[in-house]
Amino acid sequence: MSIPETPQEQVQHILLQNHERENFTKNTSELEDKLRQTEAEVERYKRELAQQKFRSLQDALTKLPNRSAFEERLNMEFARWQKGQTALTIAIADVDFFKDVNDNFGHVAGDKTLQVIAGTLNKALKNDGFVCRYGGEEFAIIFCLDENQVKEKMELAREKVANIPFKFKTDDIRITVSAGVASFKNNNDTTVSVFERADKALYQAKENGRNNVILAPDGY
């Protein structure tokens, strides 16, 4: 038979329960605060990583995706092309006589020229292609379209660039681009082989007098 608690013991028991409850509530609140702080830290780290990733894939001068972004996107689209999900075409555009701009007007003018051309190409092509600054005065564009569609779109973009009214010091000049286009067609095509075909077509565009777009023939 249990001995009933005295009134004083009952009060002490109630006080002890209240104290334990308060400690539990306090500890729970502290754990929740720490959890919220941890979640906030995780989100901050995620944002920082995303920003670092974004910066690593962006060209600092033109704000276009850079060569690394081009290669990453091309590999992704190539995998889709291999599965028969989409057409795939590469275009490479190069600014004609760009060295003359740097030599005659300075590198600041050259940088501004690249920024303007980059913006023009991106505006003309961004709804259809993934426009990147590949390096120097060269731009690379990925299209999930067939080569004839791409050639037509590149011709329109080329015309837009040719119509930009550049003014350096007291000189009004026109700056043009040449481009080569190559599509993925055969099972033995690779990202390297098709890029080389587009590059050869670009070289042919330069040989043909510049300010034009050349479609790489099969087996080029």
N, C-alpha and C positions, 0 to 999 in steps of 0.2 A: 504494500500500500504506500503510495507516494505521499510525501509530506507537502502540504500546500505552502505556497510561497507566502512570506510575510508581505505586508503592504510595501515595506521598504525594498524588499527583494523584487517585487513586481515593478516598482518604479525603476530600479536599477536595470532590470531586464528590458523594460521599454526603452530606457535611455540607450542601452547597448544596441538594441535593434535599430533605433533611429540613427545611431552613430555609424553602424555598419551600412545602413541604407544610404546615408550621406556619403560615406566613403565609396560605396559602389557607384553612386550617381556621379561623384566627382571623377573617379577613375574612368568611368564610361565616357564622360564628357571630354576628359583629357585624351582618351584614345580616339574619339571622334575628331577632335581638333588635329591630332597628329595625322590621322588618316586623310583629312581634308588638305593638310599641308603637303603630305606626300603626293596626293593626287594633283595638287597645283604644281608641284615641282616636276612631276612626270609630264604634265601638259606643257610646261615651259620648256623642258628638254626636247619634247617632240617638236615644238615650234622652232626651236633653235636648230635642230637637226634638219627640219624641212627647209629652213632658210639657208642653211649651209649647202644642202643638196641643190637648192634652186640656184644659188650663186655659183656653185661648181659647174653648172650646166648652162650658164648665161655668159655671153660675150660682153665684157665690160664696156666696150666702146659703143657698139650698135644696139645693145640690149636684146639682140636676137639670141636664140639658142646657139650654143657653140658646137665645135666639132665632136666633143664627147656626147652631147645631147643628140647630134645627128646620128652617130654610130649606135647609140642606145635605141633610138626610135627605129632606125633602119633594121636592126636585128629583130625587133618586135614585129615590124611589118613584113619582114622576110619570112618569119615563122608563119604568119597568117597566109602569105602568098603560097608557101609550100603546102598548106592545107587546102588550097584552092578557094580561100575565102575572099580574095580581093586581087585586083590587078595591082601592079607595082612598077613604078617608073622613077628614075632619078634624073634630075637636071642639074648641071653645074654651070653657073654663070660667073663670068670674070669681067672686071672693069677694063675697058680698052685704054691703053696708053696711060695707065694710072701713074706710072713712074714719072711721066711728064708733069703731072699735077704736083707731085711732091717736089720735083726738081725746080719747077718754075714758080711755084707759089708757096712752098713750104709744107711741112708735115701737119701743121694745124689745119690748113686748107684741105690737105689730103684726108685727115680724120673727119672733117665736116662733110666732105664728099661721100665718104663711106657711110656716114650716118644717114645722109639724105637718101642715098641709093638703097640702103638697107630698109629704110622706112617705106620707100616706094615699092620695092619688091614685096615686102611683107603685106602692105595694103592691097596690092594687086593679086597676091597669090594665097593669102592666109586662109581664105574660105575653101581652098582646094588642096593646098600643099603645106608641108611643114618646112618653113624657111629658116635656114641656119647660116651663120657666118662660118665658113669652113676654115678660113685662115687668110691673112693678108687681104687682098682685094677679091677673094673668091667666095662665092656663095653656093651652097648646096641645098636642093629642095627635093623633098620626098613627096610623091603623089601616089594615091591609090586609084590611078586612072590609067588608061592605055596611052601609048606613046603619041598617037595622033592628037588626042585631047590635050596632052601636055605640051606638045609643040605649039598648038594654037594658043594656049594660055601663056606660054613663054614668049611668043611673038608679041602678044598684047602688053606684057610686062616690059619687054625690050623697048617697045614704042613709048611707053610711059616714061622710062628712064631717059630715052633720047630727047624727050620734050621738056625735061627739067631745065629751067633757065638759070644755070650756074653763073655767078658773077664773082670774079676774083680781082680785087683791086679795081682797075678800070676796064678789065677784059670780060666780055660776055662770051662764054664758051658753051659748047654742048659736049656732054660726056655720054658715051654709049657702053653697052655691055654686049658680049658675045656669049653664046650658050651651047652646050651639047646635051643631048637627051638620049637616054638608053632605057629600055624596058627589060624586065625579067620575063623570059619566055620559055626557056628550056630547063629540064630537070637538072642539068649540070651547071646552071647559072649559080653564081655565088655573089655575095655582096661585093666582094673584091673585083670579080671579073666584070660585073655590070658597071661598077663605078669606073673601072678602067676604060670601058667602052664609051661611057659618057665623057670621060676626060679626053679621049681621042677625038670624039666628035667636037668637043670644044676647041681642040687644037685645029681641027679642020675649019671651024668657023673663023678662027683667027687668020688662017691661011687664005680664006675666001674673001678677005677684006674687012673683017670685023663687023660689028653691029648686025649680026644675023644669028639665027638658031639653026643648028644642024642636028638632024635625027640620025643616030648611029644605025647603019645598016646591019642586018643579021650577019653574025659571024665576024663583025668588025673587030 
